[in-house]
Amino acid sequence: MSGSSAVGGAEREDAEVPLGVPAYVGDGPPTYEAEPTGLPVADPDELRELVADTVLDGARYGTSTVRAASVRGDSARFRGEPRRDALLTARFGTGEDALVLVAMATGARATPGAHRAAADVCAWIGRAVGRSHARLAQDIRAARRGDLKSGLHRLTDRSLGKLRARAAELGLEPDEYTATLRCLLLPADPDCRTRVFFGVGAGGLFRLRGGEWQDIEPRTADATGEAVVGFGSPPPAETPDGDRLTMDLGITTPPSPYEPAPAPPRDPFRFRASVARPGDTLLLCSGGLAEPLRGEPELARHLTRRWAEGGPPGLAAFLADTQVRVKGYADDRTAAAVWEA
């Protein structure tokens, strides 16, 4: 996942995309139009529920610069559906004791309240983290990994439990009002370079280090059993048998025809705490960006060329980078990237 790439269908490495034309990588442009078309249907009595096509935010604290964006996917734009992804960026506390939270969620596909479920769970985890931010910041500085993991697991379970309760209030099945949840905690203390990821559900956690992308998403075994490789250590690139550890395909064993099919397992809680190095770029994203990053090498090469040198981009440039299109991938995209000074 490194190197340069053709952008906008051009073959040359230094090809420029015309101003205002969204770039794409791969062998051709996606089928859908590159810009928003239809707006979601609005209820005049519920205008607070409208979801903007695009959200963009950023900040700089301690040694890190944050860029975050959430963009409605090409498919939802074409159908006039709301963005199912939600994004929350928040600072709790002041000075070097402050803690920055980036939370993103994706509502269940083909459910009418998907955008509300995503917004709800982001708000609930934000409230929970905000009320506990002083203790969380202390645990991060002291590298109390066990306390962090267990505490954040509880906060996540409570937030997702509220979604199930809200589904019952609305007369819906739990899988009709649910969402993935993925979060980053970033201490403002410049002497603390520990970055904490936690969450439940599909997406990606990547690190750009030395011009090479590393897929550092915690594996299921790490999430549910043995401890994740410790602070600052990259995960092993492959097993002793030579199998690369790059993605969880999620393939389950078919049920026996002689027994009732088991209930689908809940997604495991995922946690990773690592120490950033100067020059690192950490990328947390929803499945809408993680899937093309894993599936289309040209996209990873393009982002390497854009982000490996020169420091963090401005907000508009970051938005353009996260919007680079790939044929066959039309879901919402939400991403938060952290550049280390």
Contacts in CASP RR format, 6 or more apart in sequence:
PFRMAT RR
TARGET T0000
AUTHOR 0000-0000-0000
METHOD contacts of the structure
MODEL  1
MSGSSAVGGAEREDAEVPLGVPAYVGDGPPTYEAEPTGLPVADPDELREL
VADTVLDGARYGTSTVRAASVRGDSARFRGEPRRDALLTARFGTGEDALV
LVAMATGARATPGAHRAAADVCAWIGRAVGRSHARLAQDIRAARRGDLKS
GLHRLTDRSLGKLRARAAELGLEPDEYTATLRCLLLPADPDCRTRVFFGV
GAGGLFRLRGGEWQDIEPRTADATGEAVVGFGSPPPAETPDGDRLTMDLG
ITTPPSPYEPAPAPPRDPFRFRASVARPGDTLLLCSGGLAEPLRGEPELA
RHLTRRWAEGGPPGLAAFLADTQVRVKGYADDRTAAAVWEA
1 212 0 8 1.000
1 213 0 8 1.000
1 215 0 8 1.000
1 293 0 8 1.000
1 297 0 8 1.000
1 300 0 8 1.000
1 301 0 8 1.000
1 304 0 8 1.000
2 211 0 8 1.000
2 212 0 8 1.000
2 213 0 8 1.000
2 300 0 8 1.000
2 301 0 8 1.000
2 304 0 8 1.000
3 211 0 8 1.000
3 301 0 8 1.000
3 304 0 8 1.000
3 305 0 8 1.000
4 13 0 8 1.000
4 301 0 8 1.000
4 302 0 8 1.000
4 304 0 8 1.000
4 305 0 8 1.000
5 13 0 8 1.000
5 25 0 8 1.000
5 297 0 8 1.000
5 298 0 8 1.000
5 299 0 8 1.000
5 301 0 8 1.000
5 302 0 8 1.000
5 305 0 8 1.000
6 12 0 8 1.000
6 13 0 8 1.000
6 15 0 8 1.000
6 25 0 8 1.000
6 26 0 8 1.000
6 298 0 8 1.000
7 15 0 8 1.000
7 17 0 8 1.000
7 23 0 8 1.000
7 24 0 8 1.000
7 25 0 8 1.000
7 302 0 8 1.000
7 324 0 8 1.000
8 15 0 8 1.000
8 17 0 8 1.000
8 21 0 8 1.000
8 23 0 8 1.000
8 24 0 8 1.000
8 25 0 8 1.000
8 29 0 8 1.000
9 15 0 8 1.000
9 24 0 8 1.000
9 25 0 8 1.000
9 26 0 8 1.000
9 27 0 8 1.000
9 28 0 8 1.000
9 29 0 8 1.000
10 17 0 8 1.000
17 23 0 8 1.000
21 34 0 8 1.000
22 34 0 8 1.000
22 35 0 8 1.000
22 320 0 8 1.000
22 323 0 8 1.000
22 324 0 8 1.000
22 325 0 8 1.000
23 302 0 8 1.000
23 320 0 8 1.000
23 323 0 8 1.000
23 324 0 8 1.000
23 325 0 8 1.000
24 30 0 8 1.000
24 34 0 8 1.000
24 324 0 8 1.000
24 325 0 8 1.000
24 326 0 8 1.000
24 327 0 8 1.000
25 296 0 8 1.000
25 298 0 8 1.000
25 299 0 8 1.000
25 301 0 8 1.000
25 302 0 8 1.000
25 324 0 8 1.000
25 325 0 8 1.000
25 326 0 8 1.000
26 296 0 8 1.000
26 298 0 8 1.000
26 326 0 8 1.000
26 327 0 8 1.000
27 327 0 8 1.000
28 327 0 8 1.000
29 325 0 8 1.000
29 327 0 8 1.000
30 74 0 8 1.000
30 325 0 8 1.000
30 326 0 8 1.000
30 327 0 8 1.000
30 328 0 8 1.000
30 329 0 8 1.000
30 330 0 8 1.000
31 327 0 8 1.000
31 328 0 8 1.000
32 74 0 8 1.000
32 75 0 8 1.000
32 77 0 8 1.000
32 78 0 8 1.000
32 330 0 8 1.000
33 74 0 8 1.000
33 77 0 8 1.000
33 78 0 8 1.000
34 74 0 8 1.000
34 325 0 8 1.000
35 77 0 8 1.000
36 53 0 8 1.000
36 72 0 8 1.000
36 77 0 8 1.000
37 77 0 8 1.000
37 78 0 8 1.000
37 80 0 8 1.000
38 77 0 8 1.000
38 78 0 8 1.000
38 79 0 8 1.000
38 80 0 8 1.000
39 80 0 8 1.000
40 50 0 8 1.000
40 51 0 8 1.000
40 80 0 8 1.000
40 81 0 8 1.000
40 82 0 8 1.000
41 80 0 8 1.000
42 50 0 8 1.000
43 49 0 8 1.000
49 115 0 8 1.000
49 116 0 8 1.000
50 82 0 8 1.000
51 72 0 8 1.000
51 82 0 8 1.000
51 83 0 8 1.000
51 86 0 8 1.000
51 115 0 8 1.000
51 119 0 8 1.000
52 83 0 8 1.000
53 71 0 8 1.000
53 72 0 8 1.000
53 77 0 8 1.000
53 83 0 8 1.000
54 69 0 8 1.000
54 70 0 8 1.000
54 71 0 8 1.000
54 72 0 8 1.000
54 319 0 8 1.000
55 69 0 8 1.000
55 70 0 8 1.000
55 87 0 8 1.000
56 68 0 8 1.000
56 69 0 8 1.000
56 315 0 8 1.000
56 318 0 8 1.000
56 319 0 8 1.000
57 66 0 8 1.000
57 67 0 8 1.000
57 68 0 8 1.000
57 69 0 8 1.000
57 87 0 8 1.000
57 89 0 8 1.000
57 315 0 8 1.000
58 65 0 8 1.000
58 66 0 8 1.000
58 67 0 8 1.000
58 68 0 8 1.000
58 89 0 8 1.000
58 315 0 8 1.000
59 65 0 8 1.000
59 66 0 8 1.000
59 89 0 8 1.000
59 91 0 8 1.000
59 100 0 8 1.000
60 66 0 8 1.000
61 91 0 8 1.000
61 98 0 8 1.000
61 100 0 8 1.000
61 186 0 8 1.000
61 188 0 8 1.000
62 96 0 8 1.000
62 188 0 8 1.000
62 189 0 8 1.000
62 190 0 8 1.000
62 341 0 8 1.000
63 190 0 8 1.000
63 193 0 8 1.000
63 276 0 8 1.000
63 278 0 8 1.000
63 340 0 8 1.000
63 341 0 8 1.000
64 186 0 8 1.000
64 195 0 8 1.000
64 276 0 8 1.000
64 338 0 8 1.000
64 339 0 8 1.000
64 340 0 8 1.000
64 341 0 8 1.000
65 311 0 8 1.000
65 312 0 8 1.000
65 338 0 8 1.000
65 339 0 8 1.000
65 341 0 8 1.000
66 89 0 8 1.000
66 100 0 8 1.000
66 102 0 8 1.000
66 186 0 8 1.000
66 336 0 8 1.000
66 337 0 8 1.000
66 338 0 8 1.000
67 312 0 8 1.000
67 313 0 8 1.000
67 314 0 8 1.000
67 315 0 8 1.000
67 318 0 8 1.000
67 336 0 8 1.000
67 337 0 8 1.000
67 339 0 8 1.000
68 87 0 8 1.000
68 89 0 8 1.000
68 102 0 8 1.000
68 334 0 8 1.000
68 335 0 8 1.000
68 336 0 8 1.000
68 337 0 8 1.000
69 87 0 8 1.000
69 318 0 8 1.000
69 319 0 8 1.000
69 322 0 8 1.000
69 333 0 8 1.000
69 334 0 8 1.000
69 335 0 8 1.000
70 83 0 8 1.000
70 85 0 8 1.000
70 86 0 8 1.000
70 87 0 8 1.000
70 104 0 8 1.000
70 332 0 8 1.000
70 333 0 8 1.000
70 334 0 8 1.000
70 335 0 8 1.000
71 83 0 8 1.000
71 319 0 8 1.000
71 322 0 8 1.000
71 323 0 8 1.000
71 332 0 8 1.000
71 333 0 8 1.000
71 334 0 8 1.000
72 82 0 8 1.000
72 83 0 8 1.000
72 85 0 8 1.000
72 332 0 8 1.000
73 83 0 8 1.000
73 288 0 8 1.000
73 330 0 8 1.000
73 331 0 8 1.000
73 332 0 8 1.000
73 333 0 8 1.000
74 325 0 8 1.000
74 330 0 8 1.000
75 81 0 8 1.000
75 330 0 8 1.000
75 331 0 8 1.000
76 82 0 8 1.000
76 83 0 8 1.000
76 84 0 8 1.000
76 331 0 8 1.000
76 332 0 8 1.000
82 114 0 8 1.000
82 115 0 8 1.000
83 115 0 8 1.000
83 332 0 8 1.000
84 106 0 8 1.000
84 107 0 8 1.000
84 108 0 8 1.000
84 109 0 8 1.000
84 114 0 8 1.000
84 115 0 8 1.000
84 118 0 8 1.000
84 332 0 8 1.000
85 104 0 8 1.000
85 105 0 8 1.000
85 106 0 8 1.000
85 107 0 8 1.000
85 118 0 8 1.000
85 286 0 8 1.000
85 332 0 8 1.000
85 333 0 8 1.000
85 334 0 8 1.000
86 104 0 8 1.000
86 105 0 8 1.000
86 106 0 8 1.000
86 107 0 8 1.000
86 115 0 8 1.000
86 118 0 8 1.000
86 119 0 8 1.000
86 121 0 8 1.000
86 122 0 8 1.000
86 179 0 8 1.000
86 334 0 8 1.000
87 102 0 8 1.000
87 103 0 8 1.000
87 104 0 8 1.000
87 122 0 8 1.000
87 334 0 8 1.000
87 336 0 8 1.000
88 101 0 8 1.000
88 102 0 8 1.000
88 103 0 8 1.000
88 104 0 8 1.000
88 122 0 8 1.000
88 123 0 8 1.000
88 125 0 8 1.000
88 126 0 8 1.000
89 100 0 8 1.000
89 101 0 8 1.000
89 102 0 8 1.000
89 103 0 8 1.000
89 336 0 8 1.000
90 100 0 8 1.000
90 101 0 8 1.000
90 103 0 8 1.000
90 126 0 8 1.000
90 129 0 8 1.000
90 130 0 8 1.000
91 98 0 8 1.000
91 99 0 8 1.000
91 100 0 8 1.000
91 101 0 8 1.000
91 188 0 8 1.000
92 98 0 8 1.000
92 99 0 8 1.000
92 100 0 8 1.000
92 101 0 8 1.000
92 129 0 8 1.000
92 130 0 8 1.000
92 133 0 8 1.000
93 99 0 8 1.000
93 133 0 8 1.000
93 134 0 8 1.000
95 188 0 8 1.000
96 188 0 8 1.000
96 189 0 8 1.000
96 190 0 8 1.000
97 134 0 8 1.000
97 137 0 8 1.000
97 188 0 8 1.000
97 189 0 8 1.000
98 137 0 8 1.000
98 187 0 8 1.000
98 188 0 8 1.000
99 129 0 8 1.000
99 130 0 8 1.000
99 133 0 8 1.000
99 136 0 8 1.000
99 137 0 8 1.000
99 140 0 8 1.000
99 185 0 8 1.000
99 186 0 8 1.000
99 187 0 8 1.000
99 188 0 8 1.000
100 184 0 8 1.000
100 185 0 8 1.000
100 186 0 8 1.000
100 187 0 8 1.000
100 188 0 8 1.000
101 125 0 8 1.000
101 126 0 8 1.000
101 129 0 8 1.000
101 130 0 8 1.000
101 133 0 8 1.000
101 183 0 8 1.000
101 184 0 8 1.000
101 185 0 8 1.000
101 186 0 8 1.000
102 183 0 8 1.000
102 184 0 8 1.000
102 186 0 8 1.000
102 284 0 8 1.000
102 336 0 8 1.000
103 122 0 8 1.000
103 125 0 8 1.000
103 126 0 8 1.000
103 129 0 8 1.000
103 181 0 8 1.000
103 182 0 8 1.000
103 183 0 8 1.000
104 122 0 8 1.000
104 181 0 8 1.000
104 182 0 8 1.000
104 183 0 8 1.000
104 284 0 8 1.000
104 285 0 8 1.000
104 286 0 8 1.000
104 334 0 8 1.000
104 336 0 8 1.000
105 117 0 8 1.000
105 118 0 8 1.000
105 119 0 8 1.000
105 121 0 8 1.000
105 122 0 8 1.000
105 179 0 8 1.000
105 180 0 8 1.000
105 181 0 8 1.000
105 182 0 8 1.000
106 114 0 8 1.000
106 118 0 8 1.000
106 179 0 8 1.000
106 180 0 8 1.000
106 202 0 8 1.000
106 286 0 8 1.000
106 287 0 8 1.000
106 288 0 8 1.000
106 332 0 8 1.000
106 334 0 8 1.000
107 113 0 8 1.000
107 114 0 8 1.000
107 115 0 8 1.000
107 117 0 8 1.000
107 118 0 8 1.000
107 178 0 8 1.000
107 179 0 8 1.000
107 180 0 8 1.000
108 114 0 8 1.000
108 117 0 8 1.000
108 175 0 8 1.000
108 176 0 8 1.000
108 177 0 8 1.000
108 178 0 8 1.000
108 179 0 8 1.000
111 117 0 8 1.000
111 176 0 8 1.000
111 177 0 8 1.000
113 177 0 8 1.000
114 179 0 8 1.000
116 177 0 8 1.000
117 163 0 8 1.000
117 166 0 8 1.000
117 177 0 8 1.000
117 178 0 8 1.000
117 179 0 8 1.000
118 179 0 8 1.000
120 162 0 8 1.000
120 163 0 8 1.000
120 166 0 8 1.000
120 179 0 8 1.000
121 159 0 8 1.000
121 160 0 8 1.000
121 162 0 8 1.000
121 163 0 8 1.000
121 179 0 8 1.000
121 181 0 8 1.000
122 181 0 8 1.000
124 158 0 8 1.000
124 159 0 8 1.000
124 162 0 8 1.000
124 163 0 8 1.000
125 155 0 8 1.000
125 156 0 8 1.000
125 159 0 8 1.000
125 181 0 8 1.000
125 183 0 8 1.000
128 155 0 8 1.000
128 158 0 8 1.000
128 159 0 8 1.000
129 136 0 8 1.000
129 155 0 8 1.000
129 183 0 8 1.000
129 185 0 8 1.000
132 155 0 8 1.000
136 148 0 8 1.000
136 152 0 8 1.000
136 185 0 8 1.000
137 187 0 8 1.000
137 189 0 8 1.000
138 144 0 8 1.000
139 147 0 8 1.000
139 148 0 8 1.000
140 148 0 8 1.000
140 185 0 8 1.000
140 187 0 8 1.000
140 192 0 8 1.000
140 194 0 8 1.000
140 196 0 8 1.000
140 273 0 8 1.000
141 187 0 8 1.000
141 189 0 8 1.000
141 192 0 8 1.000
141 194 0 8 1.000
143 194 0 8 1.000
143 231 0 8 1.000
143 273 0 8 1.000
145 227 0 8 1.000
145 230 0 8 1.000
145 231 0 8 1.000
145 273 0 8 1.000
148 196 0 8 1.000
148 271 0 8 1.000
148 273 0 8 1.000
149 198 0 8 1.000
149 271 0 8 1.000
149 273 0 8 1.000
152 196 0 8 1.000
152 198 0 8 1.000
152 199 0 8 1.000
152 271 0 8 1.000
153 198 0 8 1.000
153 269 0 8 1.000
153 271 0 8 1.000
156 181 0 8 1.000
156 198 0 8 1.000
156 199 0 8 1.000
156 200 0 8 1.000
156 269 0 8 1.000
157 269 0 8 1.000
159 181 0 8 1.000
160 178 0 8 1.000
160 181 0 8 1.000
160 200 0 8 1.000
163 174 0 8 1.000
163 177 0 8 1.000
163 178 0 8 1.000
163 179 0 8 1.000
164 174 0 8 1.000
164 177 0 8 1.000
164 178 0 8 1.000
166 177 0 8 1.000
167 173 0 8 1.000
167 174 0 8 1.000
167 176 0 8 1.000
167 177 0 8 1.000
167 178 0 8 1.000
168 174 0 8 1.000
170 177 0 8 1.000
180 199 0 8 1.000
180 200 0 8 1.000
180 201 0 8 1.000
180 202 0 8 1.000
180 203 0 8 1.000
180 267 0 8 1.000
180 286 0 8 1.000
181 199 0 8 1.000
181 200 0 8 1.000
181 201 0 8 1.000
182 197 0 8 1.000
182 199 0 8 1.000
182 200 0 8 1.000
182 201 0 8 1.000
182 203 0 8 1.000
182 204 0 8 1.000
182 205 0 8 1.000
182 284 0 8 1.000
182 286 0 8 1.000
183 197 0 8 1.000
183 198 0 8 1.000
183 199 0 8 1.000
184 195 0 8 1.000
184 196 0 8 1.000
184 197 0 8 1.000
184 282 0 8 1.000
184 284 0 8 1.000
184 336 0 8 1.000
184 338 0 8 1.000
185 195 0 8 1.000
185 196 0 8 1.000
185 198 0 8 1.000
186 195 0 8 1.000
186 196 0 8 1.000
186 338 0 8 1.000
187 194 0 8 1.000
193 275 0 8 1.000
193 276 0 8 1.000
193 277 0 8 1.000
193 340 0 8 1.000
194 231 0 8 1.000
194 273 0 8 1.000
194 274 0 8 1.000
194 275 0 8 1.000
194 276 0 8 1.000
195 273 0 8 1.000
195 274 0 8 1.000
195 275 0 8 1.000
195 276 0 8 1.000
195 282 0 8 1.000
195 338 0 8 1.000
196 271 0 8 1.000
196 272 0 8 1.000
196 273 0 8 1.000
197 205 0 8 1.000
197 218 0 8 1.000
197 270 0 8 1.000
197 271 0 8 1.000
197 272 0 8 1.000
197 273 0 8 1.000
197 284 0 8 1.000
198 269 0 8 1.000
198 270 0 8 1.000
198 271 0 8 1.000
198 272 0 8 1.000
199 269 0 8 1.000
199 270 0 8 1.000
199 271 0 8 1.000
200 266 0 8 1.000
200 267 0 8 1.000
200 268 0 8 1.000
200 269 0 8 1.000
200 270 0 8 1.000
201 267 0 8 1.000
201 270 0 8 1.000
202 267 0 8 1.000
202 286 0 8 1.000
202 287 0 8 1.000
202 290 0 8 1.000
203 217 0 8 1.000
203 285 0 8 1.000
203 286 0 8 1.000
203 287 0 8 1.000
203 288 0 8 1.000
203 290 0 8 1.000
203 291 0 8 1.000
204 215 0 8 1.000
204 217 0 8 1.000
204 283 0 8 1.000
204 284 0 8 1.000
204 285 0 8 1.000
204 286 0 8 1.000
204 287 0 8 1.000
204 289 0 8 1.000
204 290 0 8 1.000
204 293 0 8 1.000
205 215 0 8 1.000
205 216 0 8 1.000
205 217 0 8 1.000
205 218 0 8 1.000
205 272 0 8 1.000
205 282 0 8 1.000
205 283 0 8 1.000
205 284 0 8 1.000
206 213 0 8 1.000
206 214 0 8 1.000
206 215 0 8 1.000
206 216 0 8 1.000
206 217 0 8 1.000
206 282 0 8 1.000
206 283 0 8 1.000
206 285 0 8 1.000
206 290 0 8 1.000
206 293 0 8 1.000
207 213 0 8 1.000
207 214 0 8 1.000
207 216 0 8 1.000
207 234 0 8 1.000
207 274 0 8 1.000
207 280 0 8 1.000
207 281 0 8 1.000
207 282 0 8 1.000
207 283 0 8 1.000
208 214 0 8 1.000
208 280 0 8 1.000
208 281 0 8 1.000
208 282 0 8 1.000
208 283 0 8 1.000
208 303 0 8 1.000
208 304 0 8 1.000
208 307 0 8 1.000
208 308 0 8 1.000
209 234 0 8 1.000
209 277 0 8 1.000
209 279 0 8 1.000
209 280 0 8 1.000
209 281 0 8 1.000
210 279 0 8 1.000
210 308 0 8 1.000
211 304 0 8 1.000
211 308 0 8 1.000
212 304 0 8 1.000
213 293 0 8 1.000
213 300 0 8 1.000
213 303 0 8 1.000
213 304 0 8 1.000
214 234 0 8 1.000
214 235 0 8 1.000
215 246 0 8 1.000
215 247 0 8 1.000
215 294 0 8 1.000
216 234 0 8 1.000
216 235 0 8 1.000
216 272 0 8 1.000
216 274 0 8 1.000
217 247 0 8 1.000
217 248 0 8 1.000
217 270 0 8 1.000
217 290 0 8 1.000
218 228 0 8 1.000
218 270 0 8 1.000
218 271 0 8 1.000
218 272 0 8 1.000
219 235 0 8 1.000
219 245 0 8 1.000
219 248 0 8 1.000
220 248 0 8 1.000
220 268 0 8 1.000
222 228 0 8 1.000
222 229 0 8 1.000
222 270 0 8 1.000
222 272 0 8 1.000
223 268 0 8 1.000
223 269 0 8 1.000
223 270 0 8 1.000
223 271 0 8 1.000
224 268 0 8 1.000
224 269 0 8 1.000
228 271 0 8 1.000
228 272 0 8 1.000
228 273 0 8 1.000
229 235 0 8 1.000
229 236 0 8 1.000
230 273 0 8 1.000
230 274 0 8 1.000
231 273 0 8 1.000
231 274 0 8 1.000
231 275 0 8 1.000
232 274 0 8 1.000
232 275 0 8 1.000
233 274 0 8 1.000
235 245 0 8 1.000
236 245 0 8 1.000
237 244 0 8 1.000
237 245 0 8 1.000
238 244 0 8 1.000
238 245 0 8 1.000
239 245 0 8 1.000
246 294 0 8 1.000
247 294 0 8 1.000
255 261 0 8 1.000
255 262 0 8 1.000
276 282 0 8 1.000
276 338 0 8 1.000
276 340 0 8 1.000
277 340 0 8 1.000
278 340 0 8 1.000
278 341 0 8 1.000
279 339 0 8 1.000
279 340 0 8 1.000
279 341 0 8 1.000
280 338 0 8 1.000
280 339 0 8 1.000
280 340 0 8 1.000
281 307 0 8 1.000
281 308 0 8 1.000
281 337 0 8 1.000
281 338 0 8 1.000
281 339 0 8 1.000
281 340 0 8 1.000
282 337 0 8 1.000
282 338 0 8 1.000
282 340 0 8 1.000
283 335 0 8 1.000
283 336 0 8 1.000
283 337 0 8 1.000
283 338 0 8 1.000
284 335 0 8 1.000
284 336 0 8 1.000
284 337 0 8 1.000
285 293 0 8 1.000
285 333 0 8 1.000
285 334 0 8 1.000
285 335 0 8 1.000
285 336 0 8 1.000
286 331 0 8 1.000
286 332 0 8 1.000
286 333 0 8 1.000
286 334 0 8 1.000
286 335 0 8 1.000
287 331 0 8 1.000
287 333 0 8 1.000
288 329 0 8 1.000
288 331 0 8 1.000
288 332 0 8 1.000
288 333 0 8 1.000
288 334 0 8 1.000
289 322 0 8 1.000
289 333 0 8 1.000
289 334 0 8 1.000
289 335 0 8 1.000
291 329 0 8 1.000
291 331 0 8 1.000
292 299 0 8 1.000
292 326 0 8 1.000
292 329 0 8 1.000
293 299 0 8 1.000
293 300 0 8 1.000
293 303 0 8 1.000
296 326 0 8 1.000
296 329 0 8 1.000
298 326 0 8 1.000
299 324 0 8 1.000
299 326 0 8 1.000
302 321 0 8 1.000
302 324 0 8 1.000
303 321 0 8 1.000
303 324 0 8 1.000
306 313 0 8 1.000
306 317 0 8 1.000
306 321 0 8 1.000
307 313 0 8 1.000
307 321 0 8 1.000
307 337 0 8 1.000
307 339 0 8 1.000
311 339 0 8 1.000
312 318 0 8 1.000
312 337 0 8 1.000
312 339 0 8 1.000
313 321 0 8 1.000
318 337 0 8 1.000
322 333 0 8 1.000
322 335 0 8 1.000
323 333 0 8 1.000
END
